[in-house]
């Protein structure tokens, strides 16, 4: 049942993005490149998890903005994220033993859908809010043990952010933003390694290089 609901949410977001292009195709349109960093953590474990945080990792993607008015715009993007975690490894067997650390990674595709409100002198500052959808592409285990957690295929939640725009000329600008994506769906697929209704929490700092089409 949970997998079916996750697919329904994915189809809803995809349909919203298509409607977004149809409704605002005559508006001022921007396309840009997202470059930044993020740090993520998990919450909702049945028992305390000392290693529930991931490393600071890069975010890369393509950004789309439709300017509805001088103060209001609609934002979506397609981002690639690779979450990384360092884990302790303890192996004892026969005449050999190993103790150390290894790294494992988790690949995601991230699609936000946001309303952005611009304010201040020359509309340089903005607040934004909306939702996001993550698609879990794959996980690369350490080689010594299973993955830390088996992620659900889809993850969705709320997104809130703030930032500033730097206008280079009439056709190019750079936006710098801080965004929090708070997961609302349970991402713990099988509970083979950990138990609980586990949700994500991600903070992102992103620079977007835009061209006005």
C-alpha positions as CSV (number, residue, x, y, z in Angstrom):
1,X,0.0,0.0,0.0
2,X,2.8,2.4,0.9
3,X,4.6,1.8,-2.5
4,X,1.3,2.5,-4.3
5,X,0.9,5.8,-2.4
6,X,4.4,6.8,-3.2
7,X,3.8,6.3,-6.9
8,X,0.6,8.3,-6.7
9,X,2.6,11.2,-5.2
10,X,5.2,11.0,-7.9
11,X,2.5,11.1,-10.7
12,X,0.9,14.1,-8.9
13,X,4.2,16.1,-8.8
14,X,5.0,15.1,-12.5
15,X,1.5,16.3,-13.5
16,X,2.0,19.6,-11.6
17,X,5.2,20.2,-13.4
18,X,3.6,19.7,-16.8
19,X,0.8,22.0,-15.9
20,X,3.3,24.5,-14.7
21,X,4.8,24.7,-18.2
22,X,1.4,24.9,-20.0
23,X,0.0,27.6,-17.8
24,X,2.9,29.9,-17.8
25,X,4.5,29.3,-21.2
26,X,3.9,33.0,-22.2
27,X,5.5,34.3,-19.0
28,X,9.1,35.4,-18.4
29,X,11.1,32.2,-18.4
30,X,14.6,31.4,-16.9
31,X,16.7,28.3,-17.1
32,X,19.8,27.8,-14.9
33,X,22.4,25.5,-13.4
34,X,22.3,24.6,-9.8
35,X,25.7,24.1,-8.0
36,X,25.9,23.8,-4.2
37,X,26.2,21.6,-1.1
38,X,23.9,19.8,1.3
39,X,24.0,17.9,4.5
40,X,21.2,15.4,5.5
41,X,20.1,13.5,8.5
42,X,17.5,10.9,9.5
43,X,15.0,11.0,12.3
44,X,12.3,8.7,13.8
45,X,14.3,5.6,14.7
46,X,12.8,3.3,17.4
47,X,16.2,3.4,19.1
48,X,18.9,6.1,19.1
49,X,21.2,5.9,16.1
50,X,24.7,7.5,16.7
51,X,25.4,7.6,13.0
52,X,22.2,9.0,11.6
53,X,23.9,12.0,9.8
54,X,25.5,12.0,6.3
55,X,28.5,13.9,5.0
56,X,28.5,17.3,3.3
57,X,28.1,16.5,-0.4
58,X,27.6,18.4,-3.6
59,X,24.3,19.1,-5.4
60,X,24.1,19.5,-9.2
61,X,21.1,20.2,-11.3
62,X,19.1,22.1,-13.8
63,X,16.7,24.9,-12.6
64,X,13.6,26.3,-14.2
65,X,11.8,29.5,-13.2
66,X,8.6,31.1,-14.5
67,X,8.2,34.8,-13.4
68,X,4.4,35.2,-13.0
69,X,4.7,38.8,-11.8
70,X,7.6,41.0,-10.7
71,X,7.2,39.7,-7.2
72,X,6.1,36.1,-7.7
73,X,7.6,33.2,-9.6
74,X,7.3,29.4,-9.8
75,X,10.4,27.3,-9.4
76,X,11.2,23.7,-10.2
77,X,14.4,21.8,-10.8
78,X,16.0,18.4,-11.5
79,X,18.9,17.8,-9.2
80,X,21.3,14.9,-8.7
81,X,22.4,14.1,-5.1
82,X,24.8,11.5,-3.7
83,X,24.5,11.1,0.0
84,X,27.6,9.6,1.7
85,X,28.2,8.0,5.1
86,X,31.3,6.8,6.9
87,X,30.7,3.6,8.9
88,X,32.8,1.6,11.4
89,X,33.7,-1.9,10.3
90,X,34.6,-4.7,12.8
91,X,35.4,-8.1,11.4
92,X,36.8,-11.1,13.3
93,X,37.1,-14.5,11.8
94,X,39.6,-17.3,11.9
95,X,43.2,-16.0,12.2
96,X,42.4,-12.6,10.7
97,X,40.6,-9.5,11.9
98,X,39.8,-6.0,10.6
99,X,38.7,-2.8,12.3
100,X,38.4,0.5,10.5
101,X,36.0,2.7,8.6
102,X,34.4,2.5,5.1
103,X,32.2,4.8,3.1
104,X,28.9,4.0,1.4
105,X,26.8,6.2,-0.9
106,X,23.1,6.7,-1.8
107,X,22.1,8.3,-5.2
108,X,19.0,10.4,-5.4
109,X,17.1,12.5,-8.0
110,X,15.5,15.5,-6.4
111,X,12.5,17.5,-7.9
112,X,11.3,20.6,-5.9
113,X,8.2,22.6,-6.8
114,X,8.2,26.0,-5.1
115,X,6.5,29.4,-5.1
116,X,9.0,32.3,-4.7
117,X,8.1,35.7,-3.3
118,X,10.5,38.5,-4.1
119,X,10.7,41.7,-2.0
120,X,13.0,44.6,-1.0
121,X,14.8,47.1,-3.1
122,X,14.8,46.0,-6.7
123,X,13.3,42.6,-5.6
124,X,16.7,41.3,-4.7
125,X,15.6,39.1,-1.7
126,X,13.1,36.2,-1.7
127,X,11.3,33.7,0.4
128,X,10.1,30.4,-1.1
129,X,8.0,27.5,-0.1
130,X,6.4,24.3,-1.5
131,X,7.3,20.7,-1.7
132,X,9.8,18.2,-3.0
133,X,10.0,14.7,-4.3
134,X,13.1,12.4,-4.1
135,X,13.6,9.3,-6.2
136,X,16.1,6.8,-4.7
137,X,18.2,5.6,-7.6
138,X,20.7,3.2,-6.0
139,X,22.9,2.5,-3.0
140,X,26.5,1.4,-2.9
141,X,27.2,-0.7,0.2
142,X,30.6,-0.8,1.9
143,X,31.4,-4.3,0.8
144,X,31.7,-5.5,4.4
145,X,28.0,-5.1,5.5
146,X,24.6,-4.2,4.1
147,X,23.6,-0.6,3.6
148,X,22.9,1.5,6.7
149,X,19.2,1.7,5.6
150,X,17.1,0.4,2.7
151,X,15.4,3.5,1.3
152,X,11.9,3.6,-0.2
153,X,11.8,4.4,-3.9
154,X,10.2,7.7,-3.3
155,X,10.3,10.4,-0.6
156,X,8.4,13.6,-0.4
157,X,8.0,16.5,2.0
158,X,8.0,20.3,2.6
159,X,10.6,22.7,1.3
160,X,11.2,26.3,2.7
161,X,14.0,28.6,1.7
162,X,15.3,32.2,1.5
163,X,17.9,33.9,-0.6
164,X,19.2,36.8,-2.7
165,X,19.5,37.5,-6.4
166,X,22.6,39.1,-7.9
167,X,21.8,40.7,-11.3
168,X,24.7,40.7,-13.7
169,X,22.8,42.3,-16.7
170,X,19.3,42.1,-18.3
171,X,19.9,38.5,-19.3
172,X,22.0,36.9,-16.6
173,X,21.7,36.6,-12.8
174,X,22.9,34.5,-9.9
175,X,20.7,33.4,-7.0
176,X,22.1,32.2,-3.7
177,X,19.7,30.4,-1.4
178,X,19.5,28.4,1.8
179,X,16.8,25.7,1.8
180,X,15.5,23.1,4.2
181,X,13.7,20.0,2.8
182,X,11.8,18.3,5.6
183,X,10.7,14.7,4.7
184,X,7.1,13.7,5.6
185,X,7.1,10.1,4.3
186,X,8.6,7.0,5.8
187,X,11.8,6.1,3.9
188,X,12.6,2.9,5.9
189,X,11.7,0.3,3.3
190,X,12.4,-3.1,4.9
191,X,13.6,-2.3,8.4
192,X,16.3,-5.0,8.0
193,X,19.0,-3.1,9.7
194,X,17.1,-0.4,11.7
195,X,13.5,-0.1,12.9
196,X,11.2,3.0,13.0
197,X,9.2,5.4,11.0
198,X,12.3,7.1,9.5
199,X,12.1,10.5,7.8
200,X,14.7,12.7,6.1
201,X,15.9,16.3,6.9
202,X,18.2,18.1,4.4
203,X,19.8,21.6,4.5
204,X,21.0,22.9,1.1
205,X,23.1,26.0,0.1
206,X,22.7,26.4,-3.6
207,X,24.0,28.9,-6.2
208,X,22.0,29.1,-9.4
209,X,23.3,30.6,-12.6
210,X,20.3,31.8,-14.6
211,X,19.8,33.0,-18.2
212,X,16.6,34.9,-19.1
213,X,15.0,33.4,-22.2
